[in-house]
Amino acid sequence: MNNKPLLLILLSIGFVWLRSSLTKFSEGSFASSLGQILSKSVDNNPYPAFKQFLTSIVIPNSYLFGTLVMWGELLSGMAITIGSVLLLKQYQLKWARVLLMSGLLGGIFLNINFWLGLGSLSSASDNLNLLMISIEVIGLYFLVKKA
């Protein structure tokens, strides 16, 4: 992939994921407080199927899901960052492309779930998740197209 501007944008997305995960890890209370956060916001969720999923599966197991979110953000951020840096350095390594694609898929999965779960709380959260999904999908498209 020789699209340097797109790789720089993807690198910034990787940094967003890393910063988000490191903040959650350093505070140390994210996984234990996720249930309370979701319980307060689930009533306003406009998506009935996702609301049911949150109520019946996620909230009762919120510590597990909080831990998965922190690790998912960290691993996606690392994969996107490392993959972008390697491709920016002109290393045409197949595994760097696979690493970047894996990170983008993880990021898309996380953003879709954040959008469905918490997007209705504020237009800023809603728009940021949709913007990140769009950028990640575009990056994935160009990586797959090049393969």
KAGI-V524463 format. One record per residue. N is the residue number from 1. PHI is phi in radians with two decimals (* if undefined). PSI is psi as a letter, one per 30 degrees, with the letter a starting at -180 (* if undefined). Layout:
# KAGI-V524463
[[N,PHI,PSI] [N,PHI,PSI]]
This chain:
# KAGI-V524463
[[1,*,j] [2,-1.84,g] [3,-1.51,i] [4,-1.07,e] [5,-1.04,e] [6,-1.16,e] [7,-1.10,e] [8,-1.16,e] [9,-1.14,e] [10,-1.12,e] [11,-1.06,e] [12,-1.16,e] [13,-1.11,e] [14,-1.04,e] [15,-1.15,e] [16,-1.07,e] [17,-1.12,e] [18,-1.09,e] [19,-1.09,e] [20,-1.08,e] [21,-1.22,e] [22,-1.14,e] [23,-1.11,e] [24,-1.12,e] [25,-1.14,e] [26,-1.24,e] [27,-1.22,e] [28,1.34,f] [29,-2.02,g] [30,-1.06,e] [31,-1.07,e] [32,-1.35,f] [33,-1.75,f] [34,-1.05,e] [35,-1.02,e] [36,-1.15,e] [37,-1.07,e] [38,-1.20,e] [39,-1.07,e] [40,-1.27,f] [41,-1.78,f] [42,-1.15,e] [43,-1.14,f] [44,-1.59,g] [45,-1.24,k] [46,-1.45,f] [47,-1.86,j] [48,-0.98,e] [49,-1.16,e] [50,-1.26,e] [51,-1.07,e] [52,-1.11,e] [53,-1.06,e] [54,-1.10,e] [55,-1.19,e] [56,-1.59,f] [57,-2.07,e] [58,-1.25,e] [59,-1.08,e] [60,-1.11,f] [61,-2.03,h] [62,-1.12,e] [63,-1.12,e] [64,-1.08,e] [65,-1.15,e] [66,-1.09,e] [67,-1.14,e] [68,-1.10,e] [69,-1.11,e] [70,-1.05,e] [71,-1.22,e] [72,-1.11,e] [73,-1.12,e] [74,-1.10,e] [75,-1.18,e] [76,-1.11,e] [77,-1.08,e] [78,-1.13,e] [79,-1.12,e] [80,-1.16,e] [81,-1.13,e] [82,-1.13,e] [83,-1.06,e] [84,-1.14,e] [85,-1.08,e] [86,-1.09,e] [87,-1.27,e] [88,-1.16,e] [89,-1.38,g] [90,1.24,g] [91,-1.43,j] [92,-1.55,i] [93,-1.58,k] [94,-1.07,e] [95,-1.18,f] [96,-1.18,e] [97,-1.16,e] [98,-1.12,e] [99,-1.06,e] [100,-1.12,e] [101,-1.07,e] [102,-1.09,e] [103,-1.09,e] [104,-1.15,e] [105,-1.09,e] [106,-1.09,e] [107,-1.11,e] [108,-1.07,e] [109,-1.04,e] [110,-1.12,e] [111,-1.10,e] [112,-1.08,e] [113,-1.18,e] [114,-1.13,e] [115,-1.12,e] [116,-1.20,e] [117,-1.47,e] [118,-2.25,g] [119,-1.08,f] [120,-1.34,f] [121,-1.26,e] [122,-2.67,l] [123,-1.20,f] [124,-1.14,e] [125,-1.14,e] [126,-1.05,e] [127,-1.19,e] [128,-1.11,e] [129,-1.13,e] [130,-1.15,e] [131,-1.12,e] [132,-1.13,e] [133,-1.03,e] [134,-1.05,e] [135,-1.12,e] [136,-1.14,e] [137,-1.16,e] [138,-1.08,e] [139,-1.05,e] [140,-1.11,e] [141,-1.02,e] [142,-1.18,e] [143,-1.20,e] [144,-1.23,e] [145,-1.06,e] [146,-1.29,f] [147,-1.19,*]]
